[in-house]
Amino acid sequence: MTTSASQLVRGYEVVIGLENHVQLSTQSKIFSGASTAFGAEPNTQACPVDLALPGTLPVLNRAAVERAIRFGLAVGAKVAPLSIFARKNYFYPDLPKGYQISQFEIPVVQGGLIEFFVGEQKKTVRLTRAHLEEDAGKSLHEDFSGMSGIDLNRAGTPLLEIVSEPDLRSAEEAAEYAKTLHALVMWLGICDGNMQEGSFRCDVNVSVRKPGQPYGTRREIKNLNSFRYLVDAVHYEVNWQIDQIEDGLPIHQATVLYNPDRGETRAMRSKEDSADYRYFPDPDLPPLVIAPEWVQRVKGEMPELPRAMADRFQQADGLPAYDATMMTQSLAFARYYEAAREACGQPKLVANWLMGEVSKRLNSEERTIEAAPVTPALLAQLIGRIQDGTISNAAARQVFDALWTGEGSAVDALIEAKGLKQMNDAGALEKIVDDVLAANAKSVEEYKSGKDKAFNALVGQVMKASKGKANPGQASELLKKKLG
């Protein structure tokens, strides 16, 4: 992979790979029938199987496997016809068995690609693997008078751990990758994506090196549950590592945590290698066999994928690649676009409004498209009024603001109430143009001497004189005609 100078930080190349823990949307745990519902009283959803009490045996949840297959198909990976569950041995208070059932040498999903945009630059990241495993419990360090408590409700919750190759080269790329992956697992219906509840967690492996040199020593930032924190944590960690290197100090492989209040990372423990976990096949679980017929059935039940839908928007609607990708950032967003486009027949204008005014409002208010006060039908009607010359783009933004804030609920009524209709009286417009030309002799001379900006200034004066009601296109044509 080539690196441009703009991607370097203080002369160093940043190398990033992600491990994402995706909590699968099953009703029961991966090896038991206990509920996965969030928010129950502590330790009320941990059954004997989750605790590995003597005499209990794990039984694999078929629904968890189907979700893994669905993901593998979506990213173009190989779904392994045979995969193995292993015991990952380590001690931690919230790991009741003293080991975690995971997959090591033969994961269920192998390879695959994730494509996304950083700005308008397309980026492709290779996936190493995605494997099934069980979650651990949770240590609680609050309200225990200096003591810690253990909640084992989460123990045994099914996870799909998705591991990328170290193909990312900036914090911003890492965040866009994580956002794309987050949107995909929700699109597929395999995860609810709730980062506050721990349904989608990001572990970020970060190292730095001089361009062309071998990979540096990586440090893993654990359990980031916000895309903004991900960016901030990587920025801090990169600069910390560069400071260490330039001070002649070594980088030790470690697991670190990010403190958003202080804006810094700190080492939690030294980072283990795979040999330290003493993996071996779980003797209580047979190999997972996935027949081709099973894969084909899951494939037949899958929704249209974001990449396929974006290609369709390009081919059928004529959208640029970037616009088409933005329209498929979530299934709900795509459905909104399709509904508005169908209602007004203007795909590019709908895309422009969704990427512009609608997204600006959604982002500033931290809403999802499902909660947008302006429906697809209202947006389509507003675009229609621009197209038929009833209102200008500037006036349309005023109407949109009123619709969004609940000032009104009907496009035409708001146009009338606010007096935003464009001028249709050619004689009135011509008089305004004549007055503007007479009052702006200097701009007229500048335009005739070849200064194009002077023409824009004259158009602006016409719009001002008409209180925004003149049709900008008509005003421009009339000005050009009168200016010769």
Stockholm file with secondary structure:
# STOCKHOLM 1.0

chainA/1-484         MTTSASQLVRGYEVVIGLENHVQLSTQSKIFSGASTAFGAEPNTQACPVDLALPGTLPVLNRAAVERAIRFGLAVGAKVAPLSIFARKNYFYPDLPKGYQISQFEIPVVQGGLIEFFVGEQKKTVRLTRAHLEEDAGKSLHEDFSGMSGIDLNRAGTPLLEIVSEPDLRSAEEAAEYAKTLHALVMWLGICDGNMQEGSFRCDVNVSVRKPGQPYGTRREIKNLNSFRYLVDAVHYEVNWQIDQIEDGLPIHQATVLYNPDRGETRAMRSKEDSADYRYFPDPDLPPLVIAPEWVQRVKGEMPELPRAMADRFQQADGLPAYDATMMTQSLAFARYYEAAREACGQPKLVANWLMGEVSKRLNSEERTIEAAPVTPALLAQLIGRIQDGTISNAAARQVFDALWTGEGSAVDALIEAKGLKQMNDAGALEKIVDDVLAANAKSVEEYKSGKDKAFNALVGQVMKASKGKANPGQASELLKKKLG
#=GR chainA/1-484 SS CCCCGGGCBTTBEEEEEEEEEEECCCSBCSSSSCBCCTTCCTTSSCCHHHHTCTTCCCCCCHHHHHHHHHHHHHTTCEECSEECCEEEECCCTTCTTSEEEECCSSCSEECCEEEEEETTEEEEEEEEEEEEEECCCEEECSSSTTCCEEECTTTTCEEEEEEECSCBCSHHHHHHHHHHHHHHHHHTTSCCCCTTTTSEEEEEEEEEECTTSCCCCCEEEEEECCHHHHHHHHHHHHHHHHHHHHTTCCCCCEEEEEETTTTEEEEEEECCCGGGGTCEECTTSCCEECCHHHHHHHHHHCCCCHHHHHHHHHHHHCCCHHHHHHHTSSHHHHHHHHHHHHHHSCHHHHHHHIIIIIHHHHHHHTCCGGGCSSCHHHHHHHHHHHHTTSSCHHHHHHHHHHHHHTSCSCHHHHHHHHTCCCCCCHHHHHHHHHHHHHHCHHHHHHHHTTCHHHHHHHHHHHHHHTTTCSCHHHHHHHHHHHHC
#=GC SS_cons         CCCCGGGCBTTBEEEEEEEEEEECCCSBCSSSSCBCCTTCCTTSSCCHHHHTCTTCCCCCCHHHHHHHHHHHHHTTCEECSEECCEEEECCCTTCTTSEEEECCSSCSEECCEEEEEETTEEEEEEEEEEEEEECCCEEECSSSTTCCEEECTTTTCEEEEEEECSCBCSHHHHHHHHHHHHHHHHHTTSCCCCTTTTSEEEEEEEEEECTTSCCCCCEEEEEECCHHHHHHHHHHHHHHHHHHHHTTCCCCCEEEEEETTTTEEEEEEECCCGGGGTCEECTTSCCEECCHHHHHHHHHHCCCCHHHHHHHHHHHHCCCHHHHHHHTSSHHHHHHHHHHHHHHSCHHHHHHHIIIIIHHHHHHHTCCGGGCSSCHHHHHHHHHHHHTTSSCHHHHHHHHHHHHHTSCSCHHHHHHHHTCCCCCCHHHHHHHHHHHHHHCHHHHHHHHTTCHHHHHHHHHHHHHHTTTCSCHHHHHHHHHHHHC
//
